Amino acid sequence: MADPYLKRLLWFLLVGTRGGENRSRVLNLLKSSPFNANQISETLRLDYKTVQHHLKVLRQHNLIVSTENGYGSTFSLSPFLNSQIELFNEIWGKLERGEQIERPRRLHI
């Protein structure tokens, strides 16, 4: 069964906030394999500082984990997100198809 907290969190972080599209792209990339911030920046053609910001937000919400702190850290999806990856895939699919998406209800974090 889908975790209702995770569902609201993903909708909030990926749809209801500025930067959600880039966070979605980062998570989608990390589904395939671990990457460091520089590799993410180059692959997604995003500014390095922007990537660092999104990684920080995703880590704060336990959606990704890193091998270490500092330069060269590799990031991957957290076990928490991996266990419910179908929720992310559902949201990602809607974003990719450009479907009309309602803003999520307020989430108290």
C-alpha positions in Angstrom: 0.0 0.0 0.0 1.2 3.5 -0.8 2.5 5.6 2.1 0.1 8.6 2.3 2.8 10.8 3.9 5.3 10.1 1.0 2.6 10.7 -1.6 1.8 14.1 -0.1 5.5 14.9 0.3 6.3 14.0 -3.4 3.4 16.0 -4.7 4.5 19.0 -2.6 8.2 18.8 -3.5 7.8 17.9 -7.2 4.6 19.8 -8.2 3.7 22.3 -5.5 7.0 24.2 -5.3 9.4 26.2 -7.5 12.1 23.8 -8.6 9.9 20.8 -8.5 10.6 20.0 -12.2 14.3 19.9 -11.6 14.0 17.8 -8.4 11.9 15.4 -10.5 14.6 15.2 -13.1 17.2 14.6 -10.5 15.2 11.8 -8.9 14.5 10.2 -12.2 18.2 10.2 -13.1 19.1 8.7 -9.7 16.7 5.8 -10.4 19.3 4.4 -12.9 22.4 4.6 -10.8 24.3 6.8 -8.3 25.7 10.1 -9.5 27.7 12.9 -7.9 26.6 16.5 -8.0 28.9 17.4 -10.9 27.7 14.4 -13.0 24.0 15.4 -12.3 24.8 19.0 -13.3 26.4 17.9 -16.6 23.8 15.3 -17.4 20.8 17.5 -16.8 22.5 20.7 -17.9 21.8 22.5 -14.7 24.0 24.9 -12.8 26.1 23.1 -10.2 24.8 25.4 -7.4 21.2 24.6 -8.4 21.9 20.9 -8.3 23.5 21.3 -4.8 20.4 23.1 -3.6 18.0 20.4 -4.9 20.2 17.6 -3.5 20.1 19.4 -0.1 16.2 19.6 -0.2 15.9 16.0 -1.3 18.3 14.8 1.5 16.4 16.8 4.1 13.3 14.9 3.2 15.0 11.5 3.2 14.4 11.0 -0.5 18.0 10.5 -1.4 21.1 9.3 0.5 24.8 10.1 -0.1 28.0 8.0 0.4 29.7 10.8 2.3 29.5 14.6 2.9 31.5 16.9 0.8 32.9 17.1 -2.7 32.6 13.9 -4.7 29.7 12.5 -2.7 27.6 10.1 -4.7 23.8 10.3 -4.3 21.2 7.6 -4.8 17.6 7.1 -4.0 16.9 6.4 -0.3 15.5 3.0 0.8 12.4 5.0 1.9 11.8 6.2 -1.7 12.9 3.0 -3.3 10.3 1.0 -1.4 7.6 3.2 -2.8 9.1 4.0 -6.2 5.7 3.5 -8.0 4.5 6.7 -6.3 7.3 8.7 -7.9 6.8 6.9 -11.2 3.2 7.9 -11.2 4.0 11.6 -10.6 6.9 11.5 -13.1 4.6 10.1 -15.7 2.1 12.8 -15.3 4.7 15.5 -15.4 6.3 14.0 -18.6 2.9 13.8 -20.3 2.1 17.4 -19.3 -1.1 16.4 -17.6 -2.9 19.1 -15.7 -1.9 18.6 -12.1 -3.7 20.1 -9.1 -1.6 21.7 -6.4 -1.3 19.5 -3.4 -3.0 20.4 -0.1 -0.8 22.1 2.4 1.7 19.7 4.0 3.0 20.3 7.4 6.6 19.1 7.6 
